[in-house]
């Protein structure tokens, strides 16, 4: 798997590639110009259909005023529609922006890497904190209190009795009297 694949040499020379690129760019430019011309023609067809040219030469003054009023009402209707559409677009863009922010917040801006457990000694931690020029070695066990085995054996009570006998002896009124007398004796 560590073997490197041999590099494939290009079958097309650099000059041929450059010529093909220039031909592709020229073709794309021609298509773009054609698309612009088609859009302009479609616009002209739409305007001719929706707003035919006005013939005002044979109209009287009253007819011209009526025509102007009619055009003004149409302009007002179109302006109201345009304003409504712009408000909807603005509202939608704000909503899209808010949703994008929510998505980023939910997903998180950065992908968190999976962490591995690393064993580091106390000396390595101190070296990283204090710098490599400080020679610090810390033996954590040196500061611990030493405990002798004899001390632990002395602390244990030597008398081990059957716990059932102790429970039977302390049950009832006699056991309570013994506990009371024992507590009284230690206080005095």
Backbone as numpy.savetxt, mean C-alpha at the origin, in Angstrom:
# Nx Ny Nz CAx CAy CAz Cx Cy Cz
22.32 -25.53 -15.01 21.50 -24.34 -15.01 22.37 -23.09 -15.01
23.59 -23.19 -14.54 24.48 -22.05 -14.47 25.12 -21.72 -15.81
24.83 -22.52 -16.83 25.42 -22.28 -18.14 24.82 -21.03 -18.77
25.66 -20.23 -19.38 25.19 -19.02 -20.04 24.76 -19.38 -21.46
23.64 -18.81 -21.87 23.17 -19.05 -23.23 24.02 -18.24 -24.20
24.34 -18.81 -25.35 25.13 -18.04 -26.32 24.28 -16.89 -26.88
24.90 -15.75 -27.05 24.18 -14.58 -27.56 23.86 -14.78 -29.04
22.60 -14.45 -29.39 22.20 -14.57 -30.79 22.57 -13.28 -31.50
23.16 -13.44 -32.64 23.51 -12.26 -33.42 22.29 -11.86 -34.24
22.12 -10.57 -34.39 20.99 -10.06 -35.14 21.16 -10.40 -36.61
20.05 -10.78 -37.25 20.11 -11.12 -38.66 20.02 -9.88 -39.53
19.63 -8.74 -38.92 19.48 -7.50 -39.67 20.62 -6.56 -39.28
21.21 -5.94 -40.27 22.31 -5.02 -39.97 21.77 -3.73 -39.36
22.66 -2.95 -38.77 22.26 -1.72 -38.10 21.67 -0.71 -39.08
22.24 -0.61 -40.27 21.72 0.35 -41.25 20.32 -0.07 -41.73
20.11 -1.38 -41.86 18.79 -1.88 -42.27 17.76 -1.60 -41.17
18.16 -1.79 -39.90 17.27 -1.49 -38.78 16.88 -0.03 -38.78
17.86 0.84 -38.98 17.61 2.28 -38.99 16.66 2.65 -40.13
16.85 2.05 -41.30 15.98 2.34 -42.42 14.54 1.87 -42.14
14.40 0.69 -41.55 13.07 0.18 -41.20 12.38 1.06 -40.16
13.16 1.53 -39.18 12.59 2.43 -38.17 12.09 3.72 -38.80
12.89 4.29 -39.69 12.48 5.54 -40.33 11.23 5.33 -41.19
11.13 4.16 -41.89 9.94 3.86 -42.67 8.70 3.71 -41.77
8.87 3.07 -40.62 7.75 2.91 -39.69 7.30 4.26 -39.15
8.23 5.14 -38.82 7.88 6.47 -38.31 7.16 7.26 -39.40
7.63 7.18 -40.64 6.98 7.90 -41.74 5.56 7.37 -41.95
5.38 6.06 -41.88 4.05 5.46 -42.05 3.11 5.91 -40.93
3.61 5.91 -39.69 2.80 6.35 -38.55 2.41 7.81 -38.69
3.32 8.64 -39.20 3.02 10.07 -39.40 1.92 10.24 -40.44
2.00 9.48 -41.54 0.97 9.55 -42.57 -0.40 9.14 -42.02
-0.45 8.05 -41.24 -1.71 7.59 -40.66 -2.29 8.62 -39.70
-1.43 9.28 -38.94 -1.89 10.31 -38.00 -2.49 11.50 -38.75
-1.82 11.91 -39.83 -2.35 13.03 -40.63 -3.70 12.64 -41.26
-3.80 11.42 -41.75 -5.06 10.94 -42.34 -6.17 10.92 -41.29
-5.84 10.50 -40.09 -6.83 10.46 -39.01 -7.32 11.86 -38.67
-6.41 12.85 -38.64 -6.80 14.23 -38.36 -7.73 14.77 -39.44
-7.42 14.45 -40.71 -8.28 14.90 -41.82 -9.67 14.29 -41.69
-9.74 13.00 -41.37 -11.03 12.33 -41.21 -11.84 12.94 -40.07
-11.19 13.28 -38.98 -11.89 13.90 -37.85 -12.46 15.26 -38.24
-11.69 16.03 -38.97 -12.16 17.36 -39.40 -13.36 17.22 -40.34
-13.31 16.26 -41.28 -14.44 16.03 -42.18 -15.69 15.60 -41.41
-15.51 14.73 -40.41 -16.65 14.29 -39.60 -17.25 15.46 -38.82
-16.40 16.34 -38.33 -16.86 17.53 -37.61 -17.70 18.42 -38.52
-17.21 18.62 -39.75 -17.94 19.46 -40.71 -19.30 18.84 -41.06
-19.34 17.52 -41.25 -20.61 16.84 -41.54 -21.58 16.99 -40.38
-21.11 16.84 -39.17 -21.96 16.95 -37.99 -22.53 18.36 -37.86
-21.65 19.37 -38.05 -22.12 20.76 -37.94 -23.13 21.09 -39.04
-22.91 20.57 -40.24 -23.85 20.84 -41.34 -25.20 20.20 -41.04
-25.17 19.04 -40.39 -26.42 18.35 -40.08 -27.15 19.03 -38.91
-26.41 19.37 -37.85 -27.03 19.93 -36.65 -27.33 21.42 -36.77
-26.47 22.17 -37.43 -26.66 23.62 -37.56 -26.50 24.02 -39.02
-27.58 23.97 -39.78 -27.47 24.35 -41.20 -27.16 25.84 -41.32
-26.52 26.25 -42.39 -26.17 27.67 -42.55 -27.44 28.54 -42.60
-27.34 29.74 -42.00 -28.48 30.65 -41.93 -28.56 31.51 -43.19
-29.77 31.73 -43.64 -29.98 32.63 -44.79 -30.72 33.85 -44.24
-29.99 34.88 -44.00 -30.58 36.08 -43.36 -30.82 37.22 -44.36
-30.44 37.03 -45.59 -30.56 38.13 -46.56 -32.01 38.50 -46.88
-32.91 37.55 -46.88 -34.29 37.83 -47.28 -35.22 38.03 -46.09
-34.68 38.08 -44.85 -35.52 38.20 -43.66 -35.73 39.66 -43.27
-36.90 39.95 -42.69 -37.20 41.31 -42.21 -36.61 41.49 -40.82
-36.75 42.67 -40.26 -36.18 43.00 -38.95 -36.83 42.15 -37.86
-38.15 42.02 -37.88 -38.84 41.21 -36.87 -38.44 39.74 -36.96
-38.31 39.23 -38.18 -37.90 37.83 -38.36 -36.47 37.61 -37.87
-35.60 38.59 -38.09 -34.22 38.49 -37.61 -34.20 38.48 -36.07
-35.02 39.33 -35.44 -35.07 39.37 -33.98 -35.60 38.04 -33.43
-36.61 37.49 -34.05 -37.13 36.19 -33.62 -36.06 35.09 -33.77
-35.33 35.15 -34.86 -34.25 34.18 -35.08 -33.19 34.31 -34.00
-32.83 35.57 -33.66 -31.82 35.80 -32.61 -32.31 35.26 -31.27
-33.59 35.49 -30.95 -34.14 34.98 -29.67 -34.09 33.44 -29.65
-34.46 32.84 -30.75 -34.45 31.39 -30.87 -33.03 30.84 -30.70
-32.06 31.50 -31.36 -30.67 31.07 -31.23 -30.17 31.24 -29.80
-30.58 32.34 -29.13 -30.17 32.55 -27.74 -30.73 31.48 -26.82
-31.96 31.08 -27.02 -32.54 30.01 -26.18 -31.81 28.69 -26.43
-31.47 28.42 -27.69 -30.72 27.20 -27.98 -29.33 27.24 -27.34
-28.70 28.40 -27.39 -27.37 28.57 -26.77 -27.46 28.35 -25.26
-28.52 28.90 -24.64 -28.70 28.72 -23.20 -28.86 27.25 -22.83
-29.65 26.52 -23.62 -29.86 25.09 -23.36 -28.54 24.33 -23.49
-27.78 24.65 -24.54 -26.51 23.97 -24.76 -25.52 24.29 -23.65
-25.50 25.58 -23.20 -24.60 25.95 -22.11 -24.95 25.22 -20.81
-26.26 25.08 -20.54 -26.68 24.35 -19.34 -26.24 22.89 -19.42
-26.40 22.27 -20.58 -25.96 20.88 -20.75 -24.45 20.75 -20.58
-23.72 21.71 -21.18 -22.26 21.68 -21.07 -21.83 21.81 -19.61
-22.49 22.74 -18.88 -22.14 22.94 -17.47 -22.43 21.67 -16.67
-23.59 21.03 -16.92 -23.93 19.80 -16.20 -22.91 18.70 -16.49
-22.53 18.58 -17.76 -21.56 17.55 -18.14 -20.20 17.83 -17.49
-19.77 19.11 -17.49 -18.49 19.45 -16.85 -18.53 19.14 -15.36
-19.68 19.42 -14.70 -19.80 19.13 -13.27 -19.71 17.62 -13.02
-20.36 16.82 -13.89 -20.28 15.37 -13.74 -18.86 14.87 -13.93
-18.18 15.42 -14.93 -16.80 15.01 -15.20 -15.90 15.36 -14.02
-16.07 16.55 -13.47 -15.27 16.99 -12.33 -15.53 16.08 -11.13
-16.81 15.77 -10.90 -17.17 14.89 -9.79 -16.54 13.51 -9.99
-16.62 12.99 -11.21 -16.05 11.66 -11.49 -14.54 11.65 -11.33
-13.85 12.70 -11.79 -12.39 12.74 -11.64 -12.00 12.79 -10.16
-12.76 13.54 -9.35 -12.47 13.57 -7.90 -12.68 12.20 -7.28
-13.76 11.54 -7.69 -14.06 10.22 -7.15 -12.98 9.22 -7.55
-12.53 9.30 -8.79 -11.45 8.41 -9.25 -10.18 8.66 -8.46
-9.88 9.93 -8.23 -8.67 10.27 -7.46 -8.77 9.72 -6.04
-9.94 9.90 -5.39 -10.13 9.39 -4.04 -10.02 7.86 -3.99
-10.60 7.20 -4.99 -10.52 5.74 -5.02 -9.09 5.26 -5.24
-8.34 5.99 -6.08 -6.93 5.63 -6.28 -6.15 5.77 -4.99
-6.45 6.83 -4.23 -5.76 7.02 -2.94 -6.12 5.90 -1.99
-7.40 5.50 -1.96 -7.81 4.40 -1.09 -7.13 3.10 -1.48
-7.02 2.87 -2.78 -6.36 1.65 -3.25 -4.90 1.64 -2.82
-4.23 2.78 -2.96 -2.83 2.85 -2.54 -2.71 2.63 -1.04
-3.64 3.19 -0.26 -3.58 3.00 1.19 -3.83 1.55 1.57
-4.78 0.91 0.90 -5.07 -0.48 1.23 -3.94 -1.41 0.80
-3.42 -1.17 -0.37 -2.38 -2.04 -0.90 -1.03 -1.75 -0.24
-0.82 -0.50 0.14 0.47 -0.13 0.68 1.35 0.34 -0.46
2.16 1.32 -0.16 2.98 1.89 -1.23 4.13 0.98 -1.62
4.64 0.24 -0.65 5.78 -0.61 -0.94 5.46 -2.04 -0.54
5.98 -2.96 -1.29 5.80 -4.37 -0.96 6.78 -4.72 0.15
6.25 -5.23 1.24 7.12 -5.56 2.37 7.81 -6.89 2.10
9.12 -6.94 2.28 9.82 -8.21 2.04 9.57 -9.18 3.19
9.69 -10.46 2.91 9.55 -11.45 3.97 10.83 -11.43 4.80
10.66 -11.39 6.09 11.81 -11.28 6.99 12.28 -12.68 7.40
13.59 -12.81 7.52 14.18 -14.07 7.96 14.77 -13.86 9.34
14.77 -14.92 10.14 15.38 -14.84 11.46 16.90 -14.94 11.29
17.60 -13.99 11.91 19.05 -13.94 11.80 19.63 -14.03 13.19
20.56 -14.92 13.38 21.21 -15.04 14.68 22.42 -14.14 14.71
22.43 -13.24 15.69 23.54 -12.31 15.83 24.01 -12.37 17.27
25.30 -12.45 17.47 25.82 -12.50 18.83 25.83 -11.10 19.44
26.00 -11.06 20.76 26.04 -9.78 21.46 27.23 -8.96 21.00
28.34 -9.62 20.73 29.53 -8.90 20.25 29.27 -8.24 18.91
28.58 -8.93 18.02 28.28 -8.35 16.70 27.34 -7.16 16.83
26.37 -7.24 17.74 25.47 -6.11 17.95 26.24 -4.91 18.47
27.09 -5.13 19.46 27.88 -4.02 20.01 28.81 -3.43 18.95
29.41 -4.29 18.13 30.28 -3.80 17.07 29.50 -2.93 16.09
28.30 -3.36 15.76 27.52 -2.57 14.81 27.05 -1.25 15.43
26.77 -1.25 16.72 26.33 -0.02 17.38 27.48 0.94 17.64
28.60 0.40 18.12 29.73 1.25 18.51 30.71 1.50 17.38
30.63 0.77 16.34 31.56 0.93 15.23 32.60 -0.16 15.29
33.29 -0.35 14.20 34.24 -1.46 14.12 35.55 -1.15 14.83
35.83 0.13 15.13 37.12 0.45 15.75 37.14 0.12 17.24
35.98 -0.02 17.87 35.94 -0.37 19.28 35.99 -1.88 19.41
36.94 -2.35 20.21 37.07 -3.78 20.45 36.36 -4.08 21.77
35.14 -4.49 21.68 34.35 -4.77 22.87 33.95 -6.23 22.82
34.22 -6.92 23.92 33.70 -8.28 23.99 32.94 -8.36 25.30
31.80 -8.93 25.20 30.93 -8.94 26.36 30.54 -10.38 26.65
30.89 -10.82 27.84 30.49 -12.15 28.24 29.30 -11.99 29.16
28.14 -12.37 28.69 26.92 -12.16 29.46 26.85 -13.08 30.68
27.50 -14.21 30.62 27.44 -15.15 31.75 28.33 -14.71 32.90
29.29 -13.81 32.67 30.20 -13.38 33.72 29.47 -12.59 34.80
28.42 -11.89 34.43 27.71 -11.06 35.40 26.66 -11.82 36.20
26.45 -13.08 35.86 25.45 -13.86 36.59 25.96 -14.26 37.97
25.04 -14.36 38.93 25.39 -14.75 40.29 25.64 -16.25 40.30
26.70 -16.65 40.94 26.99 -18.08 41.01 26.27 -18.67 42.21
25.68 -19.83 42.03 24.90 -20.50 43.07 25.54 -21.86 43.29
25.83 -22.14 44.56 26.44 -23.44 44.88 25.33 -24.46 45.10
25.64 -25.73 44.84 24.66 -26.79 45.01 24.32 -26.99 46.48
25.29 -26.78 47.36 25.06 -26.99 48.79 23.98 -26.04 49.30
23.99 -24.78 48.81 23.00 -23.79 49.26 21.60 -24.22 48.89
21.41 -24.76 47.74 20.07 -25.16 47.31 19.59 -26.37 48.09
20.50 -27.27 48.46 20.11 -28.45 49.21 19.71 -28.08 50.63
20.36 -27.07 51.23 20.03 -26.65 52.59 18.65 -26.01 52.65
18.27 -25.33 51.63 16.99 -24.63 51.63 15.81 -25.59 51.56
15.97 -26.76 50.99 14.89 -27.73 50.88 14.60 -28.37 52.23
13.33 -28.50 52.55 13.02 -29.18 53.83 13.32 -30.68 53.69
13.94 -31.22 54.72 14.32 -32.63 54.67 13.15 -33.54 54.97
12.17 -33.00 55.69 11.05 -33.82 56.10 10.02 -33.88 54.97
9.82 -35.03 54.46 8.81 -35.24 53.43 7.80 -36.21 54.02
6.58 -35.70 54.19 5.58 -36.54 54.80 4.45 -36.79 53.80
3.60 -37.68 54.16 2.46 -38.00 53.31 1.46 -36.86 53.43
1.08 -36.29 52.37 0.19 -35.13 52.39 -1.22 -35.49 52.82
-1.58 -36.76 52.62 -2.93 -37.18 53.01 -3.10 -37.17 54.53
-2.06 -37.53 55.25 -2.12 -37.50 56.72 -2.28 -36.07 57.20
-1.57 -35.14 56.56 -1.64 -33.73 56.94 -3.05 -33.19 56.70
-3.68 -33.58 55.63 -5.03 -33.12 55.31 -6.02 -33.66 56.31
-5.87 -34.94 56.68 -6.78 -35.54 57.64 -6.61 -34.91 59.01
-5.39 -34.58 59.38 -5.14 -33.98 60.70 -5.68 -32.57 60.79
-5.67 -31.84 59.70 -6.11 -30.45 59.72 -7.60 -30.29 59.44
-8.28 -31.37 59.13 -9.71 -31.24 58.82 -10.52 -31.17 60.10
-11.67 -30.55 60.02 -12.57 -30.44 61.16 -12.12 -29.35 62.12
-12.78 -29.31 63.30 -12.51 -28.25 64.28 -11.16 -28.43 64.94
-10.73 -29.64 65.11 -9.43 -29.89 65.74 -8.30 -29.31 64.90
-8.39 -29.44 63.58 -7.36 -28.92 62.68 -7.33 -27.40 62.70
-8.48 -26.80 62.77 -8.52 -25.35 62.82 -7.94 -24.84 64.13
-8.21 -25.56 65.21 -7.65 -25.14 66.52 -6.14 -25.24 66.50
-5.61 -26.30 65.87 -4.16 -26.47 65.79 -3.55 -25.33 64.96
-4.22 -24.95 63.83 -3.69 -23.87 62.99 -3.72 -22.56 63.77
-4.79 -22.35 64.52 -4.93 -21.10 65.30 -3.88 -21.03 66.39
-3.65 -22.17 67.09 -2.64 -22.20 68.14 -1.25 -22.02 67.55
-0.99 -22.59 66.38 0.32 -22.46 65.74 0.57 -21.02 65.34
-0.44 -20.35 64.81 -0.29 -18.94 64.41 -0.12 -18.06 65.64
-0.78 -18.40 66.74 -0.68 -17.62 67.97 0.71 -17.76 68.59
1.24 -18.95 68.49 2.55 -19.23 69.07 3.66 -18.51 68.32
3.55 -18.32 67.00 4.61 -17.65 66.25 4.58 -16.16 66.47
3.40 -15.60 66.79 3.31 -14.15 66.98 3.93 -13.75 68.29
3.76 -14.57 69.35 4.29 -14.23 70.68 5.73 -14.39 70.68
